[in-house]
Amino acid sequence: MFAVFSFVGAKMQSLARVFASRVANDGGTTESLNCINPSYLLSQASFLQIPSGVKATVAYSELPTNGNGDLTWSRNSVANRTQSDGSIGSVAANVARLSYMYGSCPALLLEPQRTNSLRNSTMQGASTSPSTLPTNWIATLGGLTQTIVGVGTENGLPYIDVRLSGTATGTLSTISFESNSQIVSSNGQTWTGSFWVKQIAAPTPPNSYSSLARESNSSGLNLATTAQSFTISSTLNRITQTRTNSNASTAYQNFSFAAGVTIGQSYDFTVRIAAPQLELGAYATTWINTTNAAATRLADTFTCNNIYTNGLISASGGTWYVELRNNIVYTRDANVIGLFIGDTNTGTTNSLAIRGTTASRLTISKSVSGSVTTIYTTTTDTVKLALKWNGTGVDIFANGVKVVSASSFTTTLMEFLGHSTTGDVPKFIQAMALYPTALSDINCTALTT
């Protein structure tokens, strides 16, 4: 028994060494090579992607070792990720993001296209001497005095420290990240605002803290505002708020930080505000840096072609394993195909797909001649999936349980592993594998446990 384990361990170390050498020779970079420690079953895959190596347009796969399983990556814009030390950092255009948001081993992060409509999320123009808010930001202080007492960066996020003090003559002291007539919007749109915040000092704190989502008419006059209360602490935390416009005359959108105060009462408190964002969509995505204009992060997409021709799956069937993190309930911006294995590079004709439909976790669907059927909806935040097909049907395993048995699915020569160009919801791929046969139920159970 010891000899078997020693052999498997040595094989895994060899796999990591071969992988690191191949990536380096190709001009790529590696991270967290210790995470290339697959189980025996994963080590037997024809294709194995444990996120550890990247360069522009390529996310390297450990198997096959000749590079036929490397993912061709596309996102023609810079983007941010959570780095191994927990800070936020940027990666260049078309470089896959290895995100450490969920642990010491990174996951491949895929996000849809989004725009930060706030022109200045990086505190341009902010100063402590003289005390000056970032350019384009607007304060309505309710009688309090505003003093910028700090400008800097924490965890990779630019911030200002704002001291608000004095006797209140109103009920709110607000800091808006734009004017009320800058960000164009319309009735029925859903927007999500976000910023990071922490308490620096509070000798006499306000009654409450909240974020304010506001829609205005063509003159910039307020039509409706929704407040969302939050609790502040000494740790920098992200606050998010989603709101759907509901006025026919809506023309503009805005987002603000607010402190609730009482007229005639005296206050003295200091807060840190970092990296605000306002994006058209039903949920917050990673922060998008802006300096003097709105900025767009394009969608992450990838493809791996010729998976049948290269023997990663076969005409008689195959098995597709995927481990996902952050598989939470999202209200989708669009119903798109997501991750897929199919006979076209869009996955829309004959395919198996991991996708979003409505306000739910990710679902598993099959597409036969373009007709889509949902066959399973996932139920957990972290999910390990195995889809196996044998020419006539497909079985699905989730977290060690067979959840779908022999759903009708006629095998085609599925040549493409990929991700929809329209994005869908954020996904964190912890690991992915292919096998050229339909594995046994016992092995699929073991893979997903």
N, C-alpha and C positions, 0 to 999 in steps of 0.2 A: 504493500500500500504506500509506504514512504517513497519507494522508487517511482511509482506512478506519479505522485504529486510532484516529486522533484523534476521528472521529465516534463510535465505540463508547465511548471514554473519556469524552467529553462526555455521552453518553447515560447512562452509569453515574453520573456526578456529578449529573446532573439527577434521576435516580431517587432518590439519597440525599437531595437537597434537598427534593424533593416529599414523600418519606417523613417526613423530620424535621418538616416544616411540618405535615403531616396529624396526626402523633402529638401534637405540641405543641398544636395547636388542639383536640384531643380530650382534653386534660388528661393525656396520657401522658408518659413520659420515654424518652429514647434514650441508648444507649451504643454506643461503638465504631462510629460511622457509617462509618469508613474500611473496615470489613469488608464493607460493601455494595458489593462489587466483583465481581459475577458474571461468568462467562464469557459469550461471545456467545450460546451455546445456552440458558443459564439465563435470560438477559435476554429471551428470546423466549417464556418460559413464560406460561401463562394465570394461574398462581398461583405465587408465590415467597415463601418464608419463609426469610430469613437473620436469625437472632435478633439484634435490635438495639433493639426498642421494646416497652414494656410499660406497663400500668396494671392495677389490680385488675380481674380477670375477662377481660382482653384481652392476647393476644400478637399484636402488629401484624405484618401481612405486607406486603411491598413491592409485590406485585402480587396482584390488580388494585388500582389506585390509588384506587378508590372504596370500599375497605374490605370488599368482599364475600369476601375471602379471610382476614380476620382470624380468629384462633383464639379461641374462647370458653373461657377457662381456669378451672379449678376446683381448689382445695385449701384447704378452709376452716380452715386453721391456719397459723401462722407456720412458717418453715422456713429452714434455712441453705444457703449456697452458697459457692463459692470466688469471691472478688471479683477485680477486674482486677489488684490488687497482690499477689495470692496469699494474702491473709488470708481468714479465715472471717467471714462477716457474714450477718445475717438479712434476710429480706424478709417483707412483711406477708401476711396471709391472701389467697388467691386471686390472688397476683401470681406470674406465671411467673418461674422462676429462670434468669437468664442466668449460666451457670457458666463460669469461665475456667480450669477444672481442666486443660484440655488445650491451652491456647495463648492468644494475645492476642486471638483472635476468639471470642466466647462461643458456647456451645451451650445449647439448651433442655434443662433437666434435668427428667426425669420419674422419680419414685420411688414405690414402693408405700407403703401405710400401715405405719408402725412406731411402737412405743412404747419409749422409754428407761425401763426399769423401775428404774433407780437414782434415788433421790429427790433426790440432790444432786450434780449434775455440774458445778456452777458455783462450788464451793468455799465455799459459805455457811458461816459460823462459823469459817473458818480464820483463824489469827492467829499472828504471830511473837512477840507479847508480851502475854500469856503464850503459849508455844508450844502451839498447839491444832490438831488435825486438823479437817478439815471435818466438819460435823454428819453423823452417821450412819456415818462411816467408822470402821473398827476396825483397830488395829495389833496384830499378834502378832510381837514383835520378836526372839525367840530370843536374849535377853540383851543386845542392842544398845540404845543410847539413841537415841530419836527426837527431833529438833529441827526445827521448822518455821522455816526461815531466809529464806523468801521467799514472798510471795503477790502475784500479778499477772496480767497478760494478755500472751500472745505470739501474734502472727498471728490475733488475734481469739478465742483460746482461753484461758479462765481456767485458772490453774495454781497449784500449790504447789511450793516447793522443799523437799525433805526431806533432812536430814542424818542418816545412820545411822552410829553410831560406838560403839566399845567392844569388849569381848571376848565372843565368841559362846558361848552355853550350849546352843544348838540348831543345827539344820541349815538353817533357813529364817527369814528375816525378811520378814514379809508385811504389806501394807496392803490391806485389803479395803474395797470401796466400799459395802458394806452388811453387815448381820448375816446369819447363816446361816439365819434364820427370818423373812425379810421378803418375798422375791420368790417368789410361788407358781408352781410348775411341776409337771410330771407326767412319767411315764415315756414315752419315745418322742419327746418334744419336742426340737427343735433350736434352740439358742440361740447367739448370737454376741456376744462381749464385745470391747470395744476401748478404748484410751486412747492418748494421745500421750505420748511420753517422750523425755528427752534427758539426757546426762551434764553436770552442772555442775562437779563436782570429784571426784577419786578418788585421794587419796594412797595409800590401801590399798583397792583395789576388792574386791568380793565375787567368789566363784568363778564365778557365773553370774547372769543375769537371766532371769526367765520370767513368763508370765501363768498364772494358775491358774483353771480352770473347774471349779466344784464343784456337786454335787447332794447334798441333805440330806434326811433323813426328817422326819416331822411334829414331831419334838422338836428339829430343827435340828442333829442329829448327822450328821456326814459319812458319806456312802455311797460316794462315788467322787470323785476329783479327777484332772484331766488337766492336766499341766504342758506348756507350750509355750515353749521357749527362744527368746530373741531377742538380737540384738547391739545394744548401745546406742552412740550417737555424740553429738557435740556439736550435732547438728541435731535439731530436734523432729520425730519421725516417729511415725506411727500404727501401733500394734500391734493386730492382730485375731486372735481365736481363736474357732473354731466347734466346738461339741460337741453330740452327741446323747445324751440321758439313756437309761440302760439298766437302771434298777432299778425293780421293781414298786412299791416303797414310796417312791419319790421324791415329795417335797412342796414343796421349795424349791430355788432356784437362787442361785448367787453367783459373783462374779468378783473377782480380786485381782491386785495386783502383788506379785512375790516376788523376793528376792535369796537365792541359795544361799551358805551360809557353812559353816565348819568349826568344830566345838566346840573351844574353847581358843585360837582364833586371834583376833587383833585386826584391826579394820576401821575405815575412815573414808572414807565416800563420800557424795556429795550428788547427788540426781536430781531432775529436774523432771517432775511428773506432771500432765497436763492432760486435761480434758474426757472423763471416762470414760463409757462407754455399755454397757448390757446389753439386748439386744433379742431377742425371739422371732422367729427367722428364720435362714435358712441362709447369710447373708452380712451384712457391715456396710453400713449406709447412712450418710448424712450425719448429723453430730452433732445431737442433740436436746437443747436446754437444759432442765435441771431445777433447781429451787431448793429445794423442800420436799416434792415429790410427783412420782410418775411422770408423764411427759408424752407425748402422742401427736402425731406429724406425720401428717396425713391424706395420701391418695394424690393425686398430680398427675394430672389428666385434662384433656382438651380435646375440643372438637368444632368442625367447620366444616361447617355445613349448606348444602344447596342447591348443591352443587358441580356437579351436572348442570344444574339450572335456570338457574344463573348462567353456564353455558357454560365452566366450568373443565375439564370433561371433556364428552364427547358420546356420543350413542347408538351411534355407530360405533366407539367405543373411547376409548383414552386412554393416557397414559404417566405413571407416578408415579416420581419420583426422590427418594431419601432418602440423605443422608450421615450415618452414625452413628459416634460415638467410643465407646471403652470397651466394645466388643462382645466381652466376654470370656466364658469358660465359667462359668455359674452353675448351682448346684443350686436349682431354682425352689421357691418356697413354694407356688405353685399353677400349674396349667396354664391360662393365660388368653390372650385373643386379642391383647393388645398394641395396636400401631398397625394401623389398618385403613382401607380404602375399601370401603363396603358400601351395601346398599339399606335398612338399618335403622340406628338410632343406636347399636346395640350391635355391629354387624358380625357377627352370629351366623348370619344366614340365607344371603345370597349376598354374598361379599366376597373380597377379597385382603387378607392380613394379614401383618405382621411380628411374630412371636410367639416365646415360649419353650415348649418341650415338656418335656424332661427336663434332665439335666446336659449342656448343650451351649451353643453360641453361639445367637444368634437364628436362627429359621427362617422361611421363606416358606411360607405355606399358602394354599390356596383353599378356600372354603366354598361348596357348592352345595346349596341347599335344606336348609342346616343340617348337611350331611355334610362334615367337615373332612378334607383331605388335605394332608400336608406334601409340598412339591415341591422345596424346596432348603434346605440348611443352610449358613449363612455360615461362613467359615473364617479371617477375619482380625480383628484388634482394631479397626482402622478399615476401614469398608466403605462403598463407594458402590454403591447399588443402583438399577437402573431396571427397572420392571415395566411392560410394554406389552401391551395387549389389544386385539383387533380384532373382537370379536363371536363368535368361535368358539374362540379359543385365547389363551394368555398366554405371553409370552417373558420370561425373566429375565436380566439382565446384572449382573455383580458385578465391580467393579474392572477394567473393560475387557474382560471375557470374557463371551461368551454361554454361560450355564450351564444354561439350560432353554429348550427350543424347542417351541413349539406344544402346550403342555399344555392339554388340553381345558378350556375355560372359556367358557360362554355369557354374553354381556353382558346385564346387567340395568341398569336406570336407577339407578346407584349415586349416591345423593345425599349421602352422609355421609363425611367424612374425620374420624377421631377416634382416641381412645385409650381402651382399656378402663377402666371405673370401678374394677375390682379391681386394676389396677396392673401386675402382672408385675414383671420385673426392672428395675433402673435403666437408663435410656436417656439418651444425650446426642445430641440432634439438631443437627448442625452446619448443615444446609441441607435444604430440601425444596421440591419443585416439582411442578406438574401441567401437562399438555398435553392439549388436546382431541382429539388424534389419536394413533395408534400411530406413534411416530417410527421412522425407518429404523434398521436395524441399525448403520449407520455412525454415526449421531447418538447412539444409545444407548451405543455403545462409547466415543465421545468424551466423553459426559456422565460416564461412570463411571470414566474413566481418571485 
